[in-house]
Amino acid sequence: MIRPLIAGNWKMFKTVQESLDFVTQIKKELPLSLDRDVLVAPPFPSLYPVSEILKDSPIRLGAQNLHDAKEGAFTGEVSAAMLLAAGCDSVIIGHSERRTLFGETDAIINKKIRAACESGLKPIFCIGETLAERESGQTFSVLERQIKQGLNSFNVSDIRHLVVAYEPVWAIGTGKTATPDQAQEAHAFIRSTIGGVFGAEFASEHAILYGGSVNPENIASLMSRPDINGALVGGASLKVDSFLRIILYP
């Protein structure tokens, strides 16, 4: 059985002190033993101080991005080794904002996933279609392309810690959410496509998260679907009360 994962992507919100205050409150409210994993992904400056607060807690730490090189003259970038040293065990790769705002291609994302896997970081690999692509009937072809190109040249052992996050671009930060049936249809297709490349057993053992305006009111209905194994939460992960309600559903 796949262990659920609830991950909060804070994007470019929260100063270091705000991040510390937030995780201190969350840590107090969560039991030490949970039947699901919890992860927060603060901005880069907060990673190490947050990791110190999260010691001896069930909350994992992730980063929002990384560079594929081990080191070098890449001003403004961070490496996998830096993230590990800051206390991260996971990293979000291929988020739609990285694709659309910063021009990340499937080939770039593939290199980043390899860098994460080779370092021991667990990649949270984001995929999803735009509204125009959905309305023109391209959802499945877009997802298939992103999966096959993003995971090109990997074998099962390379990506043994892979998590996939399906985030329909039209639902991110818009207040619009894919219905549970729409989300389930996409997740089932993703699992089938991954199974076609890496085998049904691999596909059946790896989590696929839903992201896109997840909130306390819709989390239970989304999680009731068989192929939805967790959530990558944006705005609702920025407030202690709403994030706790999502984590502790139902």
C-alpha positions as CSV (number, residue, x, y, z in Angstrom):
1,M,0.0,0.0,0.0
2,I,1.3,3.5,-0.9
3,R,1.9,5.7,2.0
4,P,0.2,9.1,1.4
5,L,2.2,12.3,1.2
6,I,1.0,15.8,2.0
7,A,3.5,18.3,0.7
8,G,3.4,22.1,1.1
9,N,5.1,24.2,-1.6
10,W,5.5,27.7,-0.1
11,K,6.8,29.2,-3.3
12,M,8.2,32.7,-2.7
13,F,6.4,33.3,0.5
14,K,7.6,33.5,4.2
15,T,10.8,35.1,5.6
16,V,13.1,33.0,7.7
17,Q,11.4,34.0,10.9
18,E,7.9,33.4,9.4
19,S,9.0,30.0,8.3
20,L,10.4,29.1,11.7
21,D,7.2,30.3,13.5
22,F,5.1,28.3,11.1
23,V,6.9,25.0,11.5
24,T,7.1,25.4,15.2
25,Q,3.4,25.7,15.4
26,I,2.8,22.7,13.0
27,K,5.3,20.6,14.9
28,K,3.4,21.2,18.2
29,E,0.1,20.2,16.6
30,L,1.1,17.0,14.8
31,P,1.4,13.6,16.6
32,L,4.8,12.0,16.4
33,S,3.3,9.0,14.7
34,L,1.2,9.5,11.5
35,D,-0.1,7.2,8.9
36,R,1.0,9.6,6.2
37,D,4.1,11.6,5.3
38,V,4.2,15.4,5.7
39,L,6.7,17.6,3.8
40,V,7.3,21.4,3.6
41,A,9.2,23.2,0.9
42,P,10.2,26.6,2.1
43,P,12.3,29.2,0.1
44,F,16.0,28.5,0.0
45,P,17.1,30.9,2.8
46,S,14.8,29.1,5.3
47,L,15.9,25.6,4.5
48,Y,18.7,25.1,7.1
49,P,17.0,26.9,10.0
50,V,13.8,25.1,9.4
51,S,15.6,21.8,9.3
52,E,16.9,22.5,12.8
53,I,13.4,23.0,14.1
54,L,12.1,19.8,12.3
55,K,14.6,17.5,14.0
56,D,12.8,14.8,15.9
57,S,9.5,15.5,14.1
58,P,7.6,13.6,11.5
59,I,7.8,16.5,9.1
60,R,10.2,16.1,6.1
61,L,12.0,19.0,4.3
62,G,12.0,19.6,0.6
63,A,13.4,22.3,-1.7
64,Q,11.6,23.9,-4.6
65,N,14.3,23.6,-7.3
66,L,17.9,22.7,-7.9
67,H,20.5,23.0,-10.7
68,D,21.6,19.8,-12.5
69,A,25.4,20.6,-12.1
70,K,27.3,19.5,-9.0
71,E,29.0,22.9,-8.8
72,G,30.1,25.8,-11.0
73,A,29.7,29.4,-12.1
74,F,25.9,29.4,-12.0
75,T,25.0,32.6,-10.1
76,G,21.8,32.3,-8.2
77,E,21.6,28.5,-8.4
78,V,21.9,25.7,-5.8
79,S,23.2,22.1,-6.1
80,A,21.8,18.8,-4.8
81,A,24.7,18.6,-2.4
82,M,23.8,22.1,-1.0
83,L,20.2,21.0,-0.4
84,L,21.3,17.8,1.3
85,A,23.6,19.8,3.6
86,A,20.7,22.1,4.4
87,G,18.7,19.1,5.6
88,C,16.5,18.4,2.6
89,D,15.5,14.8,1.6
90,S,13.4,15.8,-1.4
91,V,13.2,18.4,-4.1
92,I,10.3,19.6,-6.4
93,I,11.3,19.5,-10.0
94,G,9.4,20.6,-13.1
95,H,6.7,22.7,-11.4
96,S,4.6,24.5,-14.0
97,E,5.9,27.9,-12.8
98,R,9.4,26.7,-13.5
99,R,8.3,25.5,-17.0
100,T,6.3,28.6,-18.0
101,L,8.1,31.5,-16.1
102,F,11.7,30.2,-16.4
103,G,11.6,28.3,-19.6
104,E,12.4,24.8,-18.2
105,T,12.0,22.2,-20.9
106,D,11.5,18.4,-20.5
107,A,15.2,18.0,-21.3
108,I,16.3,20.3,-18.5
109,I,13.9,18.7,-16.1
110,N,15.3,15.3,-17.0
111,K,18.8,16.5,-16.1
112,K,17.5,17.8,-12.8
113,I,15.8,14.6,-11.9
114,R,19.1,12.7,-12.6
115,A,21.0,15.1,-10.4
116,A,18.6,14.6,-7.6
117,C,18.5,10.9,-7.8
118,E,22.3,10.5,-8.1
119,S,22.7,12.6,-4.9
120,G,20.1,10.7,-2.9
121,L,17.4,13.4,-3.0
122,K,13.9,12.2,-3.7
123,P,12.4,14.0,-6.7
124,I,8.8,15.2,-6.7
125,F,8.3,15.4,-10.5
126,C,5.6,17.8,-11.6
127,I,3.5,17.4,-14.7
128,G,0.3,18.9,-16.0
129,E,-1.5,20.4,-18.9
130,T,-2.7,24.0,-19.6
131,L,-6.3,25.0,-20.0
132,A,-5.8,25.3,-23.7
133,E,-4.3,21.9,-23.9
134,R,-7.2,20.4,-21.9
135,E,-9.9,22.1,-23.9
136,S,-8.3,20.9,-27.2
137,G,-8.2,17.3,-26.0
138,Q,-4.4,17.1,-25.5
139,T,-4.3,16.3,-21.8
140,F,-3.1,12.7,-22.2
141,S,-0.6,13.4,-25.0
142,V,0.9,16.2,-22.9
143,L,1.2,14.0,-19.8
144,E,2.7,11.2,-21.9
145,R,5.3,13.5,-23.4
146,Q,6.2,15.0,-20.1
147,I,6.6,11.6,-18.4
148,K,8.5,9.9,-21.2
149,Q,10.9,12.9,-21.9
150,G,11.3,13.8,-18.2
151,L,12.2,10.2,-17.3
152,N,14.0,9.4,-20.5
153,S,17.1,7.1,-20.1
154,F,16.3,6.2,-16.5
155,N,15.8,2.6,-15.2
156,V,13.8,1.5,-12.2
157,S,16.8,1.6,-9.8
158,D,17.6,5.2,-10.8
159,I,14.2,6.5,-9.8
160,R,13.3,4.2,-6.9
161,H,12.2,7.2,-4.7
162,L,10.3,9.0,-7.5
163,V,7.1,10.8,-6.6
164,V,5.0,12.2,-9.4
165,A,2.7,15.3,-8.9
166,Y,-0.1,15.9,-11.3
167,E,-0.8,19.6,-11.4
168,P,-3.2,20.9,-14.1
169,V,-1.8,24.3,-14.8
170,W,-5.3,25.8,-15.1
171,A,-6.0,24.8,-11.4
172,I,-2.8,26.3,-9.8
173,G,-3.6,29.3,-7.7
174,T,-6.8,30.0,-9.6
175,G,-9.3,28.5,-7.1
176,K,-10.4,26.1,-9.8
177,T,-9.8,22.4,-8.9
178,A,-10.1,19.4,-11.1
179,T,-13.1,17.4,-10.0
180,P,-12.1,14.2,-8.1
181,D,-13.2,12.3,-11.2
182,Q,-11.1,14.4,-13.5
183,A,-8.1,14.1,-11.2
184,Q,-8.6,10.3,-10.9
185,E,-8.8,9.9,-14.7
186,A,-5.5,11.8,-15.1
187,H,-3.8,9.9,-12.2
188,A,-4.9,6.6,-13.7
189,F,-3.5,7.5,-17.0
190,I,-0.2,8.6,-15.4
191,R,0.1,5.4,-13.5
192,S,-0.7,3.4,-16.7
193,T,1.9,5.3,-18.7
194,I,4.6,4.9,-16.0
195,G,3.7,1.2,-15.9
196,G,4.1,0.9,-19.6
197,V,7.7,2.3,-19.3
198,F,8.9,0.9,-16.0
199,G,6.5,-2.0,-15.3
200,A,3.2,-2.4,-13.5
201,E,4.9,-3.3,-10.2
202,F,6.9,-0.1,-10.2
203,A,3.9,2.0,-11.1
204,S,1.8,0.4,-8.3
205,E,4.3,1.2,-5.6
206,H,4.9,4.9,-6.3
207,A,2.8,7.9,-5.1
208,I,1.1,10.2,-7.5
209,L,0.1,13.5,-5.8
210,Y,-2.6,15.9,-6.9
211,G,-1.9,19.6,-6.9
212,G,-4.0,22.6,-7.9
213,S,-6.1,24.6,-5.4
214,V,-6.1,21.8,-2.8
215,N,-7.9,23.0,0.3
216,P,-9.4,21.5,3.5
217,E,-12.8,21.2,1.8
218,N,-11.7,19.1,-1.1
219,I,-8.9,17.0,0.2
220,A,-11.0,14.1,1.5
221,S,-12.9,13.7,-1.8
222,L,-9.7,13.8,-3.8
223,M,-8.0,11.3,-1.5
224,S,-10.9,9.0,-1.8
225,R,-9.9,8.2,-5.4
226,P,-7.8,5.0,-5.8
227,D,-4.9,6.5,-7.8
228,I,-4.5,9.8,-5.8
229,N,-1.9,9.2,-3.1
230,G,-1.5,12.6,-1.6
231,A,-1.4,16.3,-2.4
232,L,1.1,19.0,-3.4
233,V,-0.5,22.0,-1.7
234,G,0.2,25.6,-2.6
235,G,-1.7,28.5,-1.0
236,A,-3.5,26.5,1.6
237,S,-0.1,25.3,3.0
238,L,0.8,28.9,4.0
239,K,-1.7,29.0,6.9
240,V,-1.3,26.8,9.9
241,D,-4.9,26.0,10.3
242,S,-5.7,25.1,6.7
243,F,-2.5,23.1,6.3
244,L,-3.2,21.1,9.5
245,R,-6.7,20.4,8.3
246,I,-5.4,19.1,5.0
247,I,-2.7,16.9,6.7
248,L,-5.2,15.5,9.2
249,Y,-8.0,14.7,6.8
250,P,-10.7,13.3,7.2
